[in-house]
Amino acid sequence: MNNSDWVEEFPAMISVCDTNGIILAMNKREALFFNDQGGKDLIGTSLFDCHKENSVRIIKKLMKTKKTRIYTAEENGKKELIIQGPWYKEDICCGLVEIAIEIEGEIPHLVR
């Protein structure tokens, strides 16, 4: 097993882009969600082409500031937890990872 094999089957949509917004990778669930737009053929294209202007502005700001953004969203009656954050190689920010996982009901908040 390759160290990154788990990503392909993880039960969330995962995508990775570089600092120019070029899609470098997407797992099976992400590719299936974007099947009508090309699925895995989107790798190598700009994610800015398929986002609204406000989203592009937010993504560029996240990459510039190297901040993580976490929020919930609802689409077609399904709620998701979205995590967007920088990824690094040898302490250099190389782009952004987005993880979107479907949630059912309320998200518990635990104090530990």
Secondary structure as UniProt FT lines:
FT   TURN            3..4
FT   HELIX           5..9
FT   STRAND          13..18
FT   TURN            19..20
FT   STRAND          22..26
FT   HELIX           28..33
FT   HELIX           35..37
FT   HELIX           39..42
FT   TURN            43..44
FT   HELIX           47..50
FT   HELIX           53..65
FT   STRAND          69..75
FT   TURN            76..77
FT   STRAND          78..89
FT   TURN            90..91
FT   STRAND          92..103
//
